[in-house]
Amino acid sequence: MQQRRINKRHRTPWLMPVTAVLASVAVFGAAAFGSNSILKTQEFGSGPISASVSEVSFGDGHNTVVDDPAIATQGEGGGPRAVKEFHRDEPFSQFALTWTGERDVVAFVRAKQPDGSWSEWFAADPIGTADNTGTKTGTELIYVGRTTDVQVSVGNVDLFADAPDGAAPADAAGASRTLPSDLDVVFIDGKPQDGIAPMADLRSANAPAIVSRAGWGANEATRCQQPTYDNNIQALTLHHTAGANGYSKAEAAGIVRGIYEYHARTLGWCDIGYNVLVDRFGTIYEGRFGGLDRNVQGAHVGGFNANNWGISMMGNYSTAQPSQAMLDSVAEVAGWRAAVAGIDPAGTTSLRSGGFGGSKYAAGTYYTGPTFMGHGDLHNTECPGRNTLPHWPEIRRKASMKAQAVANGHGKPLTLTQAPGGTAPGANAPSAPGTPRIPGGVPGTPGAPAAPDAVTSSLGSKEIPASTIQAVVGIAAALAGIAVAANHGGEAGKTLDPDKRVMGGLTVGEVPTIISKVVTLTGNEGLSQTWTAVLNGFGPLLGLPIGGPDLAGIDRNVLYQLFSNGVVLSSKDTGTHALVGDVAKAWMKNPEKLGLPTSDQYSVNGTTLRVDFQGGHITVDPASGDVNVFAD
């Protein structure tokens, strides 16, 4: 791309209030899609990929007797043992047991292989300890490989006795026993797809390559609540998942989708518990929704979730050795996130326990130890695996080196939780995506400025300004405008073919239907469902969306949405307009000179494409690829 710049003649009056706003948007945008390191993850328009789930009662399984050396080691007593066997017509690759209330369940599972043999037994450890108020819990989700049959060995469950009339029998001490009917079996298929590769979601300077939620196919409609934001991040906790370790690169993304489904819907956590996940090939996946560089509270270590960022290694590292690629990626992402938070991953921290079954720390007591710790430092568990423990000095050393490189080699990183020239990382974190981030604090809190629009729409327990919702719909309309322009090359008055595909397989005829759906959802359900429709419906047009819509400046009400190939900017003064490809990249280098776009892309003399801005315009010659920037 060649670029020519005309010198600016004077400083326009509109520039002063939004200079910092545009500069910050440009920083994030340039990192998000202006780098040659961005890799394609899946075809635009493939959209979200929902894992398939089925559940049955554990009592429905077929009782069979197994006699092998491994099963004799599971609990007390040796020799043959009765197990439950399950068959499904549709293949699955992940398995779990669930129950409600407090139960002492010990479980192991193995899967039938394509040649008819059985795999090794995988321990299905409890994911956490529930109270006895009816809270649903269960085992970790176990990756068993693609199969249609599993056998499940359990301890502390009477396989041959279900109490009459639903009354649970009691043991000699009077305690309630666990019956097969008390347990449910969960089968999940994450739908692995060949050819999926990581995409760099570089929203902050010096972040490692991370597969975004859109990249691994997260269906945002699965989430049932908005993120909780902490005031800062004080610690990082390392986990591992469970099950077989021999998954392929293509299967890894399916495992992430399965964990998302299990955590969000089956267990009712509303989203995936971890902030990021790392597979054995070193690929990093964005976990919990809300922004990698914002202080999103996860659900990964009960009693210590606040101010604690969770990283999970995919696999069981008590039975296998973590790969060097995995260890390096863990250190890389931990070091980057520590730098954003302003903490040393090789240092020490103190965290107050909120109390949790299985925790080593009673409610109100304090953990004091390494800032970057393992799950087993807080709970009674081997997680992140006994084979990980010898690598802790290396992990912390490399993470600290990365943090120092980010903080010292390139200056203090500008992050989405830091207003330009204002607060420190983690301060004044917004309570929900789309809440204005400003130096004066979060609207609705003491000392914070009033929101610019008193008309609101409910979103859970939050009130979202109506102007924000309208701006989101404006983004949808702008994206539809791109589709129309792509269809007829910018020639006004040309009849549109409703069946002609514009980008990513979307047809012109489908655009009004999608926009109508967005408007309808806006009126009835609020911003959450509206933005889900935008993410799932308009991804083909500008590439994959990165994060959610963000209000960049409360005084100008500038709303923007980043995509992997562009950005959409909206304000009351200029309307909503999209910048795509080379035009977007050129604007990212000149935001203070050009200001906000005042037009969408249009044709000049049938050969040159042009976009107008508050302080100039950009032209593109599609034939030569030349890009010219003109500033007033």
N, C-alpha and C positions, 0 to 999 in steps of 0.2 A: 504494500500500500504506500503510495507516494502522497505526500501532504505538503501543501503550501499554506502559509499563514500570512494574512494581511495585518500589519501593525494596527493596534487599537489607537484611535485618535483621542478619545477622552473617556473618563470614568463615568458611566451612566448611573443615574440616581437609583435605579432599581437594584443595583449590584450590592450595596452595603448590607442590607438585612439578610441576604441569603448566601453570601460568599462562603461562610463556614459550612452551611448546610450542603451546598453543592459540592464543596471540596470533600466532605465526608462521604457523600453518595458516590462521588467519582473514585475515591480510594477503594471502597468496597466493590464497586462495579468493575474496576480495572483488575482487581484481584480475582473476581468471580469469573469473568469471561474474556479478559484481555490477555491471557497467558497461553503460550503454545503448549503448556503442559496439561491442558484439559484433555481428557480422554473420553471417547464416546462410551456410554454405558449401555444404552439400548436405543432402538429407533424412536425418534420423536413420535408421539402419538400412541405408543404402545400402552401408555397409561398405567394406572395402579394395577397391582397383581395381588389378589386376595388369596390367602391360604385357604385350603378346604379343611373343614373340621367335622368330625363325627364323634359322638359320645354314646356309650352304653354303660349299663350297670356292670360292676365287676362280677356280680352274681350270675350274669348271663354267660360267662365264659365256661368252657368245657373243662371239667376236672380230668387231669391225666397225671400219671405217675412217671417221674423222671429219675433216672439213676445215673449220675455221672460224678466224677471226682469234685468238680467245681461246686455243684449244688450242696455237697456234703459240708462245705465250709461256710454256708450261709446260715448262721445262727447255731443253736444248740442241737446236738444229735447228728448222726451221720446216716448213711444209707439212702435208699430211695425216698423221694419226697413228692407229695402231691402239689401240682401247680395248676394254674388256670391257663387255658389256651384260647386265643381269639383269632378268628379269620375275618378278613374284610375283602369284599369283591374289588373295591377300588384300592390301588396301592397307596401307601402312606410311608413316611420316613421318620416321623417323630411321635413319641409316646409319652404319656404321663398318667398318673393316678391323682384324683382329687377327692376331697372330703370336706366336711364342715366341722368346726369346733376342734377341740383338742383330741388328737389320736396319736398313739405310738405305733406307727406303721413302718415296717422295714420291708423294702421291695427291691427286687432285681428283675431285669427283663432281658430276653434274648430274641433275636429275629431269625426267621427262616431265610436262607440264602437261595439264589437262583438254582443251585445244583441240588437243593433239597436238604442240605446240611443246616445245622444251627450255628449261629454266631457265638462268640463269648458272651458271658453274662455281664450286663452293665448295672452298676448300682444306681438305683433311683432314690437319691437322698431327698429328704423333705426340703422344700424351698424356703420354709419358715415355719414358725410355730404359731398357730392361731389361738385365739382365746376360745372360750366355750359359749360364745354368744351367737354362734351361727355363721361366723366369718368363714368364707370359702378359702381353702388353701390346698396344697398338694405337694407332689414331688417336683423336682426339676424336670423340665422338658428334655427327654432323652432322644438324641439323634441315633437311630438304629440302622440307617440306610434304607433304601427303597425296598419294600416288602409288602406282603399281604397277610403274614402270620407272625404272631409273637406268643411267647410263653412267659408267664409272670409268676415269680416265686415271692411269697410274702411271709413275713413273720408277724406274730401278734394278731393274726386274723384267722378265725375259725372257718375254714373253707367248707365244712360239711354241715354247718348248723346255722340256719336263719330262724330267729325267734318267731313264734306264732303271734299273730295280731300286732306285729310291729314292735313288740316289747323286746328290748335288747336284754339278753341273759346276763347275769352277773357272775363273776368268778367267786372264789371262796372268800375273798376279802370284801366282796360287795361292789367291786368296781365294774363299770360297764365295759363289756368286751366289744371289739370291732367285728362286725359281720360283713360278708361279701356285699350285701345290699347297702352297706354304709359307704361304699366306695364307688366312684365312677371312673371309667377308662376313657382317655382322650386320645384320638388318632388324628394327626395333622399331616397334611401334605403341603409343603411350601412352594410347590410347583417350580422346580428348578428349570432354568432356560439356558441352553447352550449359547455361548458367545457373549454373555454379559461380562463387562469389564468395568473397572473403577473409573469414576469421573472425579476430577479434582474440584472440590467445592471450596475454593480458596476465598472465603469471605473476609479474612483478616490476613494482613501481611505475614509471611513466613509460616503459614499453616501447612501441615503436610497434606498430601492428596487424600481426600476423604470421599467415599461414595455417599452422596446426599440421600435423604429419604426418598426423593423422587427417583434417584438413580437405582435404588434397590426395589422400587415398586411399592412403596408404602401407600396404602389407601387411607387418606386422611379422614375419611368418613368413619373409620374404625375407632378413632379416638373419641372419648366421651367427655372430655373436659379440657380446659385450657391449662397451660403449664403453670406451675408454682415457681416463682422466682425468689431466690434468697438474696440477702444484701451483699454477700460475697462468697467466695470459695476459699475454704481453709485447708482442705485435704483432698486427696485422691485415693480411691480404693480399687484394688485390682481383684478380679474374679476370674473363674473359668465357668464354662457351661457344663455339659455332661454328655456321655454317650460315646459313640464311635468317633475316631479321629481321622479316618481315611477319606473324608469327603473331598470332592473335586472343587475346582474354582467355580464351576457353574452351580454346583449344589450349595455352595456357601451362602449365596444370596437367598436361596430358598430356606435355609436354616434361620436366617435373620427374620424373614417374613413369618416363619412358624413361631418363633419366640415372640414376635410382636403380637400375633393373634392370641397366643396362650396368655401372655401377660395382660393384654388390654381387655380381651373379652372373657376368656375362660375364668381367669382369676379376678377380673373386675378392677384391674389397676388403671384402666383407661388408656394406657400407652405402654410401650416397652420400658422396662425398668432401668436399663443401663443408658448412660449418656453416649457412649460409643462402644462398638464391638470390633474385635480384630480377629481375622481368620488365620489359619496356619500358613498362608501364603504371604502374610504381611499386609493384606488389604484392610483398610479401616472403614467402618460403616457408621454413619450418623445414627444415633439411637433416639433418645427421647426428643420429642418435638419442642421447639422453642428457641433454637439458636445455639450453635456449638460454642460461640464465644460470649454467651449470656449465662447468667447464673441459674440455670434450670435445675430444679430439685428433682432428682431421680427417685426410683423405688428399688434399691438394690442392697441396702443393709439396714434392716429395721432398727429403729432407735437412733440411727446416726445418718439418716438421709440428708438432713439439713446441712448446707455449706460443704457438701461432700460429693465430688464428681466421680462417677462410676465408670470403669473400663472393664470389659469382659473379654477374655480370650476364649475363642470358640473351640471347644473340645474338653477332654478330661485329662488334666496334667498331673494326676496322681498315677495314671496308668501309662502315659506317653510322655515323651520329652518335648517341651515347647521348641518350635523351630527358631533358628536365629532370625529369620525374617519377621516372625511374630514378635520376638523380644525387642527387636530394633524398632518396629512400628509402635509397640507399647511405649517405649521410652520416648520416641519422637512426639507422639500425640500428647503424652503426659507432660513433657517438657514445654511444648507450645502452650498447652492450657494453663500450666503453672505460671508461665510468663504473663499471660493475659490476666491472670488473677493476682499477680504480684507476689507469689509465694515461691519458696525454694523446695523443689521436690526431694532434695536430699536433706532437708531440715527436719524440725520437729514441730508438732502442733498439739493442741489440747481441744478435745471435743466433749461436750456434755451429752450423756446418754438420755434418750427419751424413754428408755425401757422397751424391752422386746423379748419374747420367749426365745431361748437359745443364745441370748447375748451374754457375754462375759462381764458386762457392766450393768448394774442395777440402775433403775431410773434415778437421775439426779447425780450420779457419780460421773467421774471424768476419765476418759482415755487420754493419756499423754504418751506420745511416742512418735515414730516417723510420720512425716506429712504424707508420704506416699506409702500406703500400707496395704496389706492383704486382708481379704474378708475374714480370714482366720484370726487376725489380730483383734477383731471386735466380737466375733461370734464363735461358738463351739463348732468349728467346721475345718476340714482340710483345705477348703477353697482359698487360694487359686491353685491348689495341687501341690503335693509334696515335692514333685520334680521341678516346681518353679522356685522353691525356697533358695536353692544354691545360687540362683541367678540374681537375687535381690541387689547385691552390691553393684553388679554391672548395670542393671535396670536403672537404679537411682543415679549412678554416676552419669550415664548417657542422658537421662532425663534432665539432670542439672546442667549438663553442657548445652543441651538444646535451649533450655530456659535462658541461660546466660547469653547465648548467641542471639536470641530474639530480643532480649532486653537491652543488651549492650552493643551488639554488632549493628543493629538497625534502629536504635533508639527505642523508647517506650512505645509498644504497639498501640495503634489507634483501634479501639474495638467498638462494637455495637453498644456496649454498656457504658461507654465513656463519651460524654459530650465534648466536641472539639474545644480544646483550651479550658475544659471545665473539670469535672469530677474525676476521681480515681476509679480504676476498674472495679466494677461491682457496686458502686454507689448509685443510689437512686434507680435501681433496676426496676423496669416497668412491671406492672402486675399482670399484663397480658399482652400478646403480640398486637401491635397496632397502637398501643398506648404511647403518647408522645414522650420521647426521651429528651429532656431539657435540663440545663444546669440548675434551674430552680427547684427541681424535685418532681415527683410523680403527681399529676393532677388528682385531687381528692385527698391528698395528705396535708397535714399542717404545714403552712409556709409555702405550698406550691401554688403557682398561678392558676387561675380559673381556666377551664377548658374553653376553646373558642366557640363551641356550639352547645347550647344548653339542651337541645333536642337530642334524646338518646334512645337507643334500642337495647333491650336486655340481651345479654349473652351470659347465661349462667348467673353467677352472682355479680357480674360486671355490667357496667353501663357503657355502651359504645356510642360515640357521637354519630348522629345520622349523617353528617357530612362525610364521615369516614366510610360509611356503608355506600353512600352515593358515589364516592370516589372509586371504590372497588368496582362498582357497576360500570363506571366510566372507563376503567382499565379494560373491562371485558369488551366494551364498545370499541375502544381503540384497537384492540387485538383483532376484532372482526373487521375493522377498517383495513388492517394489513392484509387480511385474507382476500378482501375484495380487490385491493390494489394489486396483489400478486396475480389475481385471476385475469385482469384486463390490462396489466402493464401501465396503469396510471392514465389511460385514455378515458376521458370523461364521456359519458353518454353511451358507452358500448353496452349492449345487452349481455347480461351475465348468464352463463350456462349453469343452471343449478346443480348439475351432476359433475361439473368439472372440479377436479381435486386441486386444492390450492397448496397446502403444506401439510406434510405428515399424514396425508390421506384424508384430511378434513375437506368436505365439499362445501361450496358456496351455499347450497341449499340448507345445510345443517347449521350454519352460523346463526340465523334468526331464531331457530328453535333453542339453541344453547343459551343465547342471550335472554330469551323469554324465560327460560328455566331459572337463570340467575336472578332476574328481576323478581320472579315469583317467590323464590326462596328468600330474597332480601326482605320482602314485605312480611313474610310469615315466620321465619326462623332466625333472623339476625345474621350477624357477620360470619359466624362459624360455618354454617352450611353454605352460605354464599361463597366464601372463599374456597371451600372444598370443591364446589362446582367449577370455580375458575381454575384451580389447580388441575383437576381431572379432565376438564373440557378444553382448556386453551393451551395446554402444554405444547401441542404441535407447532404453535405459531412463532414463538420466540425461543424455542428450545425448552429445556427443563427448567421449571421455576426453582429459585434458590431462596429458601425461607418463605416468609409470608410478607404481606404488605407492611410498610413501615412509614410512620409519620416522621419526616426528617426535620421539620422546623415548625414549632407551634405558632410562631408569629406569622408565618406565610402559609401554614397548612399545606406543606409540600409532602405529598404521599408518593412513594416510589416502590416498585417491585422489580427485583433483579431476576433475570433469566440467563441461561447459559449462552445465549446469543444476543442479548440486548437488555434494555431497561425501559420501563414505562414510568413516566413522571406525570403527576397531576397536582394542580393548584387551582385555587379560585380565580386567580388572575389570568392564567394561561390555558386552562382546560387540561384535558388528559391527552397525552401524545406519546407515541412509541418511537424509540430509536433502536435500529437494528443493525447488526453487523459492523461494517466499516464506519458508518455514520456514528454509531454508539461509541466505538473505540476512539474516534476523533474527538467527540464531545468529552469523553472521559479525560482527555489530555488538556482540554481548554474550558473547564466548567465556569471559571470566574469571568472569562472574557465573553462567553456566549450566553450564560444564564439558562433559563428554562426554555424548552421548545414551545413555539407558538403555532406550529403546524405539523401535520404528519408528512411523510415523504410524498412528494408529487413530481410530475414530469415537467421539464422545461424544454420546449421545442422538440419534444419527442425523443430526445437523446440523453439529456442530463437529468439526474435525479437531484432534488433539492429539499432541504428541511430548514425552516426559518426558526430563529431563536430571538430572545429578547435583545441580545446584543450582537446579532449578526446572522450568518447562515452558513450551511455546509452544502457543498455540491459533490456529486459522485458521477464519474463517467464509467458506466458499466462495462464499456468495451475495453478501456485501457486500465481500469482499476484505480485511476487517479482520484484522490480525495483532496478537495480544497476547502480551507477554513477561512472565512471572511469575518472579521470582527469590526464593529463600528468604531 
